[in-house]
Protein backbone atom coordinates (compact mmCIF):
# COMPACT_ATOMS: atom_id res chain seq x y z
CA UNK A 1 0.00 0.00 0.00
CA UNK A 2 2.63 2.40 -1.11
CA UNK A 3 1.89 5.44 -3.23
CA UNK A 4 4.75 4.49 -5.53
CA UNK A 5 3.64 0.88 -5.94
CA UNK A 6 3.48 -0.32 -9.54
CA UNK A 7 0.21 -1.39 -11.10
CA UNK A 8 -1.25 -4.86 -10.63
CA UNK A 9 -0.43 -5.72 -14.23
CA UNK A 10 3.05 -6.88 -15.22
CA UNK A 11 5.18 -10.00 -14.84
CA UNK A 12 3.66 -12.68 -12.65
CA UNK A 13 6.65 -12.76 -10.29
CA UNK A 14 6.40 -9.03 -9.70
CA UNK A 15 2.68 -9.22 -9.01
CA UNK A 16 3.25 -12.05 -6.57
CA UNK A 17 5.93 -10.12 -4.66
CA UNK A 18 3.77 -6.99 -4.43
CA UNK A 19 0.77 -8.97 -3.26
CA UNK A 20 2.79 -10.80 -0.61
CA UNK A 21 4.31 -7.55 0.70
CA UNK A 22 0.91 -5.89 0.85
CA UNK A 23 -0.69 -8.87 2.63
CA UNK A 24 2.12 -8.99 5.18
CA UNK A 25 1.66 -5.28 5.82
CA UNK A 26 -2.04 -5.78 6.44
CA UNK A 27 -1.31 -8.66 8.84
CA UNK A 28 1.18 -6.51 10.74
CA UNK A 29 -1.35 -3.67 11.09
CA UNK A 30 -4.00 -6.11 12.33
CA UNK A 31 -1.66 -7.44 15.04
CA UNK A 32 -0.69 -3.89 15.98
CA UNK A 33 -4.36 -2.92 16.35
CA UNK A 34 -4.96 -5.81 18.76
CA UNK A 35 -1.90 -4.85 20.80
CA UNK A 36 -2.96 -1.19 20.94
CA UNK A 37 -6.37 -2.25 22.23
CA UNK A 38 -4.73 -4.18 25.10
CA UNK A 39 -2.43 -1.23 25.84
CA UNK A 40 -5.36 1.08 26.47
CA UNK A 41 -6.34 1.99 30.02
CA UNK A 42 -8.64 2.63 31.79
CA UNK A 43 -11.10 0.53 29.76
CA UNK A 44 -14.14 -0.52 31.82
CA UNK A 45 -13.93 -4.19 32.80
CA UNK A 46 -11.48 -5.11 30.05
CA UNK A 47 -8.02 -6.67 30.11
CA UNK A 48 -5.18 -4.18 29.78
CA UNK A 49 -1.47 -3.91 30.51
CA UNK A 50 -2.46 -2.61 33.98
CA UNK A 51 -4.83 -5.35 35.16
CA UNK A 52 -7.07 -8.19 34.01
CA UNK A 53 -10.35 -6.35 34.46
CA UNK A 54 -13.33 -8.67 34.97
CA UNK A 55 -11.33 -11.76 33.98
CA UNK A 56 -9.49 -14.48 35.87
CA UNK A 57 -8.46 -16.67 32.94
CA UNK A 58 -6.51 -14.14 30.85
CA UNK A 59 -4.19 -11.16 31.10
CA UNK A 60 -2.22 -8.89 28.76
CA UNK A 61 0.39 -11.60 28.12
CA UNK A 62 -2.39 -13.96 26.98
CA UNK A 63 -3.57 -11.34 24.51
CA UNK A 64 -0.05 -10.75 23.23
CA UNK A 65 0.44 -14.46 22.53
CA UNK A 66 -2.92 -14.59 20.79
CA UNK A 67 -2.22 -11.53 18.63
CA UNK A 68 1.14 -12.93 17.53
CA UNK A 69 -0.42 -16.30 16.69
CA UNK A 70 -3.15 -14.63 14.62
CA UNK A 71 -0.90 -12.41 12.52
CA UNK A 72 -0.15 -15.06 9.84
CA UNK A 73 -3.87 -15.71 9.41
CA UNK A 74 -4.67 -12.01 9.04
CA UNK A 75 -1.97 -11.96 6.36
CA UNK A 76 -3.57 -14.99 4.71
CA UNK A 77 -6.99 -13.34 4.80
CA UNK A 78 -5.58 -10.24 3.12
CA UNK A 79 -4.06 -12.44 0.42
CA UNK A 80 -7.41 -14.21 -0.01
CA UNK A 81 -9.10 -10.84 -0.40
CA UNK A 82 -6.64 -9.90 -3.12
CA UNK A 83 -7.68 -13.05 -4.92
CA UNK A 84 -11.36 -12.10 -4.46
CA UNK A 85 -12.11 -15.37 -2.70
CA UNK A 86 -15.60 -16.10 -1.40
CA UNK A 87 -16.86 -16.28 2.16
CA UNK A 88 -16.42 -20.04 2.34
CA UNK A 89 -12.67 -19.66 1.76
CA UNK A 90 -12.42 -16.84 4.30
CA UNK A 91 -14.34 -18.87 6.87
CA UNK A 92 -11.91 -21.79 6.54
CA UNK A 93 -8.99 -19.49 7.27
CA UNK A 94 -10.87 -18.07 10.26
CA UNK A 95 -11.47 -21.54 11.70
CA UNK A 96 -7.76 -22.34 11.47
CA UNK A 97 -7.05 -19.01 13.14
CA UNK A 98 -9.32 -19.96 16.04
CA UNK A 99 -7.36 -23.21 16.48
CA UNK A 100 -4.09 -21.23 16.54
CA UNK A 101 -5.54 -18.82 19.09
CA UNK A 102 -6.64 -21.55 21.49
CA UNK A 103 -3.28 -23.33 21.11
CA UNK A 104 -1.46 -20.09 21.99
CA UNK A 105 -3.68 -19.28 24.97
CA UNK A 106 -4.27 -22.73 26.44
CA UNK A 107 -7.88 -22.78 25.33
CA UNK A 108 -8.83 -19.22 26.31
CA UNK A 109 -11.03 -17.25 23.91
CA UNK A 110 -9.17 -13.96 23.64
CA UNK A 111 -9.96 -12.89 20.08
CA UNK A 112 -12.75 -14.95 18.57
CA UNK A 113 -14.77 -11.84 17.75
CA UNK A 114 -11.72 -10.09 16.34
CA UNK A 115 -10.89 -13.07 14.14
CA UNK A 116 -14.28 -12.63 12.53
CA UNK A 117 -14.54 -8.84 12.30
CA UNK A 118 -10.91 -7.83 11.94
CA UNK A 119 -10.36 -10.82 9.66
CA UNK A 120 -13.05 -9.59 7.29
CA UNK A 121 -11.51 -6.13 7.30
CA UNK A 122 -8.14 -7.68 6.43
CA UNK A 123 -9.74 -9.48 3.47
CA UNK A 124 -11.35 -6.19 2.44
CA UNK A 125 -7.98 -4.44 2.71
CA UNK A 126 -6.53 -7.01 0.33
CA UNK A 127 -9.36 -6.63 -2.18
CA UNK A 128 -9.18 -2.83 -1.86
CA UNK A 129 -5.44 -2.88 -2.53
CA UNK A 130 -5.94 -4.99 -5.63
CA UNK A 131 -8.59 -2.62 -6.95
CA UNK A 132 -6.30 0.31 -6.25
CA UNK A 133 -3.44 -1.32 -8.13
CA UNK A 134 -5.80 -1.87 -11.05
CA UNK A 135 -6.80 1.79 -11.01
CA UNK A 136 -10.31 1.18 -9.69
CA UNK A 137 -12.32 3.28 -7.26
CA UNK A 138 -11.49 2.68 -3.60
CA UNK A 139 -14.39 2.01 -1.25
CA UNK A 140 -14.06 1.98 2.52
CA UNK A 141 -13.21 -1.36 4.08
CA UNK A 142 -16.70 -1.53 5.54
CA UNK A 143 -18.40 -0.96 2.21
CA UNK A 144 -16.11 -3.54 0.63
CA UNK A 145 -17.10 -6.17 3.21
CA UNK A 146 -20.80 -5.39 2.90
CA UNK A 147 -20.93 -5.39 -0.89
CA UNK A 148 -18.64 -8.35 -1.51
CA UNK A 149 -19.50 -10.71 1.37
CA UNK A 150 -22.54 -9.22 3.18
CA UNK A 151 -25.22 -11.69 2.00
CA UNK A 152 -22.92 -14.68 2.59
CA UNK A 153 -22.14 -13.42 6.11
CA UNK A 154 -25.84 -13.38 7.00
CA UNK A 155 -26.47 -16.77 5.37
CA UNK A 156 -23.47 -18.52 6.94
CA UNK A 157 -23.47 -21.18 9.67
CA UNK A 158 -24.25 -20.00 13.18
CA UNK A 159 -22.11 -21.57 15.93
CA UNK A 160 -24.33 -22.80 18.73
CA UNK A 161 -21.64 -22.14 21.38
CA UNK A 162 -21.32 -18.45 20.51
CA UNK A 163 -22.34 -15.97 23.22
CA UNK A 164 -23.51 -13.66 20.46
CA UNK A 165 -25.88 -16.23 19.01
CA UNK A 166 -27.21 -17.11 22.46
CA UNK A 167 -27.84 -13.44 23.26
CA UNK A 168 -29.49 -12.91 19.88
CA UNK A 169 -31.94 -15.71 20.65
CA UNK A 170 -32.62 -14.39 24.14
CA UNK A 171 -32.60 -10.61 23.64
CA UNK A 172 -32.81 -10.10 19.87
CA UNK A 173 -29.40 -8.43 19.75
CA UNK A 174 -27.89 -8.08 16.27
CA UNK A 175 -24.34 -9.04 17.19
CA UNK A 176 -21.15 -9.26 15.14
CA UNK A 177 -22.73 -10.92 12.11
CA UNK A 178 -25.16 -8.07 11.48
CA UNK A 179 -22.46 -5.48 12.22
CA UNK A 180 -20.21 -6.97 9.54
CA UNK A 181 -22.94 -7.49 6.94
CA UNK A 182 -23.94 -3.82 7.26
CA UNK A 183 -20.36 -2.66 6.70
CA UNK A 184 -19.38 -2.10 10.36
CA UNK A 185 -21.53 0.96 11.14
CA UNK A 186 -20.17 1.04 14.70
CA UNK A 187 -16.63 1.39 13.35
CA UNK A 188 -17.48 4.17 10.89
CA UNK A 189 -20.23 5.87 12.86
CA UNK A 190 -18.83 5.65 16.40
CA UNK A 191 -15.28 4.31 16.76
CA UNK A 192 -13.43 6.26 14.08
CA UNK A 193 -15.25 9.59 14.73
CA UNK A 194 -14.44 9.26 18.45
CA UNK A 195 -10.76 8.63 17.67
CA UNK A 196 -10.66 11.72 15.46
CA UNK A 197 -12.50 13.87 18.01
CA UNK A 198 -10.22 12.84 20.87
CA UNK A 199 -7.14 13.44 18.73
CA UNK A 200 -8.24 17.07 18.51
CA UNK A 201 -9.06 17.32 22.23
CA UNK A 202 -5.85 15.57 23.38
CA UNK A 203 -3.51 15.74 20.37
CA UNK A 204 -0.45 14.46 22.27
CA UNK A 205 -2.13 11.49 23.96
CA UNK A 206 -2.92 8.57 21.62
CA UNK A 207 -4.06 6.42 24.55
CA UNK A 208 -6.66 9.05 25.48
CA UNK A 209 -8.10 8.82 21.98
CA UNK A 210 -8.46 5.05 22.34
CA UNK A 211 -10.15 5.43 25.74
CA UNK A 212 -12.59 7.95 24.27
CA UNK A 213 -13.43 5.60 21.41
CA UNK A 214 -13.89 2.67 23.79
CA UNK A 215 -16.36 4.62 25.95
CA UNK A 216 -18.19 5.87 22.86
CA UNK A 217 -18.62 2.31 21.64
CA UNK A 218 -19.80 1.04 25.02
CA UNK A 219 -22.32 3.88 25.21
CA UNK A 220 -24.07 2.88 22.00
CA UNK A 221 -23.28 -0.75 21.26
CA UNK A 222 -25.74 -3.53 22.08
CA UNK A 223 -22.79 -5.58 23.32
CA UNK A 224 -23.65 -9.27 23.50
CA UNK A 225 -20.75 -9.85 25.89
CA UNK A 226 -22.38 -7.48 28.37
CA UNK A 227 -25.73 -9.17 27.86
CA UNK A 228 -24.11 -12.55 28.49
CA UNK A 229 -22.49 -11.44 31.73
CA UNK A 230 -25.03 -8.99 33.11
CA UNK A 231 -28.26 -9.38 31.20
CA UNK A 232 -30.30 -6.37 30.15
CA UNK A 233 -29.59 -4.63 33.47
CA UNK A 234 -25.84 -5.04 32.99
CA UNK A 235 -25.99 -3.63 29.47
CA UNK A 236 -28.07 -0.69 30.68
CA UNK A 237 -25.64 0.05 33.53
CA UNK A 238 -22.68 -0.09 31.16
CA UNK A 239 -24.25 2.19 28.57
CA UNK A 240 -25.40 4.72 31.16
CA UNK A 241 -21.97 4.80 32.81
CA UNK A 242 -20.22 5.36 29.49
CA UNK A 243 -22.70 8.05 28.46
CA UNK A 244 -22.19 9.89 31.76
CA UNK A 245 -18.42 9.87 31.21
CA UNK A 246 -18.83 11.27 27.71
CA UNK A 247 -21.42 13.85 28.81
CA UNK A 248 -18.93 15.14 31.40
CA UNK A 249 -16.44 15.80 28.61
CA UNK A 250 -14.86 12.39 28.09
CA UNK A 251 -11.08 12.65 27.91
CA UNK A 252 -11.44 16.42 27.66
CA UNK A 253 -12.60 16.76 31.29
CA UNK A 254 -10.15 17.48 34.13
CA UNK A 255 -9.12 14.29 35.88
CA UNK A 256 -10.55 12.08 33.14
CA UNK A 257 -8.29 9.14 33.98
CA UNK A 258 -9.56 9.03 37.55
CA UNK A 259 -13.16 9.18 36.33
CA UNK A 260 -12.55 6.40 33.80
CA UNK A 261 -10.77 4.26 36.38
CA UNK A 262 -13.71 4.62 38.78
CA UNK A 263 -16.05 3.30 36.06
CA UNK A 264 -13.59 0.50 35.32
CA UNK A 265 -13.72 -0.68 38.94
CA UNK A 266 -17.53 -0.44 38.93
CA UNK A 267 -17.60 -2.77 35.91
CA UNK A 268 -15.20 -5.20 37.61
CA UNK A 269 -17.38 -5.23 40.75
CA UNK A 270 -20.31 -6.30 38.55
CA UNK A 271 -18.15 -8.71 36.50
CA UNK A 272 -18.99 -6.82 33.31
CA UNK A 273 -16.68 -6.94 30.28
CA UNK A 274 -17.64 -5.18 27.02
CA UNK A 275 -15.67 -7.47 24.73
CA UNK A 276 -17.62 -6.39 21.67
CA UNK A 277 -16.53 -2.79 22.21
CA UNK A 278 -12.92 -3.94 22.59
CA UNK A 279 -13.07 -5.79 19.26
CA UNK A 280 -14.61 -2.78 17.54
CA UNK A 281 -11.95 -0.49 19.01
CA UNK A 282 -9.26 -2.66 17.40
CA UNK A 283 -11.20 -2.68 14.13
CA UNK A 284 -11.56 1.12 14.24
CA UNK A 285 -7.81 1.52 14.74
CA UNK A 286 -7.12 -0.88 11.86
CA UNK A 287 -9.59 0.73 9.43
CA UNK A 288 -8.27 4.19 10.20
CA UNK A 289 -4.68 3.08 9.66
CA UNK A 290 -5.45 1.43 6.32
CA UNK A 291 -7.66 4.18 4.94
CA UNK A 292 -5.24 6.97 5.89
CA UNK A 293 -2.50 5.38 3.79
CA UNK A 294 -1.84 6.53 0.23
CA UNK A 295 -3.66 4.55 -2.45
CA UNK A 296 -1.66 1.69 -4.00
C-alpha positions in Angstrom: 0.0 0.0 0.0 2.6 2.4 -1.1 1.9 5.4 -3.2 4.7 4.5 -5.5 3.6 0.9 -5.9 3.5 -0.3 -9.5 0.2 -1.4 -11.1 -1.3 -4.9 -10.6 -0.4 -5.7 -14.2 3.0 -6.9 -15.2 5.2 -10.0 -14.8 3.7 -12.7 -12.6 6.6 -12.8 -10.3 6.4 -9.0 -9.7 2.7 -9.2 -9.0 3.2 -12.1 -6.6 5.9 -10.1 -4.7 3.8 -7.0 -4.4 0.8 -9.0 -3.3 2.8 -10.8 -0.6 4.3 -7.6 0.7 0.9 -5.9 0.8 -0.7 -8.9 2.6 2.1 -9.0 5.2 1.7 -5.3 5.8 -2.0 -5.8 6.4 -1.3 -8.7 8.8 1.2 -6.5 10.7 -1.4 -3.7 11.1 -4.0 -6.1 12.3 -1.7 -7.4 15.0 -0.7 -3.9 16.0 -4.4 -2.9 16.3 -5.0 -5.8 18.8 -1.9 -4.9 20.8 -3.0 -1.2 20.9 -6.4 -2.3 22.2 -4.7 -4.2 25.1 -2.4 -1.2 25.8 -5.4 1.1 26.5 -6.3 2.0 30.0 -8.6 2.6 31.8 -11.1 0.5 29.8 -14.1 -0.5 31.8 -13.9 -4.2 32.8 -11.5 -5.1 30.1 -8.0 -6.7 30.1 -5.2 -4.2 29.8 -1.5 -3.9 30.5 -2.5 -2.6 34.0 -4.8 -5.3 35.2 -7.1 -8.2 34.0 -10.3 -6.4 34.5 -13.3 -8.7 35.0 -11.3 -11.8 34.0 -9.5 -14.5 35.9 -8.5 -16.7 32.9 -6.5 -14.1 30.9 -4.2 -11.2 31.1 -2.2 -8.9 28.8 0.4 -11.6 28.1 -2.4 -14.0 27.0 -3.6 -11.3 24.5 0.0 -10.7 23.2 0.4 -14.5 22.5 -2.9 -14.6 20.8 -2.2 -11.5 18.6 1.1 -12.9 17.5 -0.4 -16.3 16.7 -3.1 -14.6 14.6 -0.9 -12.4 12.5 -0.1 -15.1 9.8 -3.9 -15.7 9.4 -4.7 -12.0 9.0 -2.0 -12.0 6.4 -3.6 -15.0 4.7 -7.0 -13.3 4.8 -5.6 -10.2 3.1 -4.1 -12.4 0.4 -7.4 -14.2 0.0 -9.1 -10.8 -0.4 -6.6 -9.9 -3.1 -7.7 -13.1 -4.9 -11.4 -12.1 -4.5 -12.1 -15.4 -2.7 -15.6 -16.1 -1.4 -16.9 -16.3 2.2 -16.4 -20.0 2.3 -12.7 -19.7 1.8 -12.4 -16.8 4.3 -14.3 -18.9 6.9 -11.9 -21.8 6.5 -9.0 -19.5 7.3 -10.9 -18.1 10.3 -11.5 -21.5 11.7 -7.8 -22.3 11.5 -7.0 -19.0 13.1 -9.3 -20.0 16.0 -7.4 -23.2 16.5 -4.1 -21.2 16.5 -5.5 -18.8 19.1 -6.6 -21.6 21.5 -3.3 -23.3 21.1 -1.5 -20.1 22.0 -3.7 -19.3 25.0 -4.3 -22.7 26.4 -7.9 -22.8 25.3 -8.8 -19.2 26.3 -11.0 -17.2 23.9 -9.2 -14.0 23.6 -10.0 -12.9 20.1 -12.8 -14.9 18.6 -14.8 -11.8 17.8 -11.7 -10.1 16.3 -10.9 -13.1 14.1 -14.3 -12.6 12.5 -14.5 -8.8 12.3 -10.9 -7.8 11.9 -10.4 -10.8 9.7 -13.1 -9.6 7.3 -11.5 -6.1 7.3 -8.1 -7.7 6.4 -9.7 -9.5 3.5 -11.4 -6.2 2.4 -8.0 -4.4 2.7 -6.5 -7.0 0.3 -9.4 -6.6 -2.2 -9.2 -2.8 -1.9 -5.4 -2.9 -2.5 -5.9 -5.0 -5.6 -8.6 -2.6 -7.0 -6.3 0.3 -6.2 -3.4 -1.3 -8.1 -5.8 -1.9 -11.1 -6.8 1.8 -11.0 -10.3 1.2 -9.7 -12.3 3.3 -7.3 -11.5 2.7 -3.6 -14.4 2.0 -1.2 -14.1 2.0 2.5 -13.2 -1.4 4.1 -16.7 -1.5 5.5 -18.4 -1.0 2.2 -16.1 -3.5 0.6 -17.1 -6.2 3.2 -20.8 -5.4 2.9 -20.9 -5.4 -0.9 -18.6 -8.4 -1.5 -19.5 -10.7 1.4 -22.5 -9.2 3.2 -25.2 -11.7 2.0 -22.9 -14.7 2.6 -22.1 -13.4 6.1 -25.8 -13.4 7.0 -26.5 -16.8 5.4 -23.5 -18.5 6.9 -23.5 -21.2 9.7 -24.3 -20.0 13.2 -22.1 -21.6 15.9 -24.3 -22.8 18.7 -21.6 -22.1 21.4 -21.3 -18.4 20.5 -22.3 -16.0 23.2 -23.5 -13.7 20.5 -25.9 -16.2 19.0 -27.2 -17.1 22.5 -27.8 -13.4 23.3 -29.5 -12.9 19.9 -31.9 -15.7 20.6 -32.6 -14.4 24.1 -32.6 -10.6 23.6 -32.8 -10.1 19.9 -29.4 -8.4 19.8 -27.9 -8.1 16.3 -24.3 -9.0 17.2 -21.1 -9.3 15.1 -22.7 -10.9 12.1 -25.2 -8.1 11.5 -22.5 -5.5 12.2 -20.2 -7.0 9.5 -22.9 -7.5 6.9 -23.9 -3.8 7.3 -20.4 -2.7 6.7 -19.4 -2.1 10.4 -21.5 1.0 11.1 -20.2 1.0 14.7 -16.6 1.4 13.4 -17.5 4.2 10.9 -20.2 5.9 12.9 -18.8 5.7 16.4 -15.3 4.3 16.8 -13.4 6.3 14.1 -15.2 9.6 14.7 -14.4 9.3 18.4 -10.8 8.6 17.7 -10.7 11.7 15.5 -12.5 13.9 18.0 -10.2 12.8 20.9 -7.1 13.4 18.7 -8.2 17.1 18.5 -9.1 17.3 22.2 -5.9 15.6 23.4 -3.5 15.7 20.4 -0.5 14.5 22.3 -2.1 11.5 24.0 -2.9 8.6 21.6 -4.1 6.4 24.6 -6.7 9.1 25.5 -8.1 8.8 22.0 -8.5 5.1 22.3 -10.1 5.4 25.7 -12.6 7.9 24.3 -13.4 5.6 21.4 -13.9 2.7 23.8 -16.4 4.6 25.9 -18.2 5.9 22.9 -18.6 2.3 21.6 -19.8 1.0 25.0 -22.3 3.9 25.2 -24.1 2.9 22.0 -23.3 -0.8 21.3 -25.7 -3.5 22.1 -22.8 -5.6 23.3 -23.6 -9.3 23.5 -20.7 -9.8 25.9 -22.4 -7.5 28.4 -25.7 -9.2 27.9 -24.1 -12.6 28.5 -22.5 -11.4 31.7 -25.0 -9.0 33.1 -28.3 -9.4 31.2 -30.3 -6.4 30.1 -29.6 -4.6 33.5 -25.8 -5.0 33.0 -26.0 -3.6 29.5 -28.1 -0.7 30.7 -25.6 0.0 33.5 -22.7 -0.1 31.2 -24.3 2.2 28.6 -25.4 4.7 31.2 -22.0 4.8 32.8 -20.2 5.4 29.5 -22.7 8.0 28.5 -22.2 9.9 31.8 -18.4 9.9 31.2 -18.8 11.3 27.7 -21.4 13.9 28.8 -18.9 15.1 31.4 -16.4 15.8 28.6 -14.9 12.4 28.1 -11.1 12.6 27.9 -11.4 16.4 27.7 -12.6 16.8 31.3 -10.2 17.5 34.1 -9.1 14.3 35.9 -10.6 12.1 33.1 -8.3 9.1 34.0 -9.6 9.0 37.5 -13.2 9.2 36.3 -12.6 6.4 33.8 -10.8 4.3 36.4 -13.7 4.6 38.8 -16.1 3.3 36.1 -13.6 0.5 35.3 -13.7 -0.7 38.9 -17.5 -0.4 38.9 -17.6 -2.8 35.9 -15.2 -5.2 37.6 -17.4 -5.2 40.7 -20.3 -6.3 38.6 -18.2 -8.7 36.5 -19.0 -6.8 33.3 -16.7 -6.9 30.3 -17.6 -5.2 27.0 -15.7 -7.5 24.7 -17.6 -6.4 21.7 -16.5 -2.8 22.2 -12.9 -3.9 22.6 -13.1 -5.8 19.3 -14.6 -2.8 17.5 -12.0 -0.5 19.0 -9.3 -2.7 17.4 -11.2 -2.7 14.1 -11.6 1.1 14.2 -7.8 1.5 14.7 -7.1 -0.9 11.9 -9.6 0.7 9.4 -8.3 4.2 10.2 -4.7 3.1 9.7 -5.4 1.4 6.3 -7.7 4.2 4.9 -5.2 7.0 5.9 -2.5 5.4 3.8 -1.8 6.5 0.2 -3.7 4.5 -2.4 -1.7 1.7 -4.0 
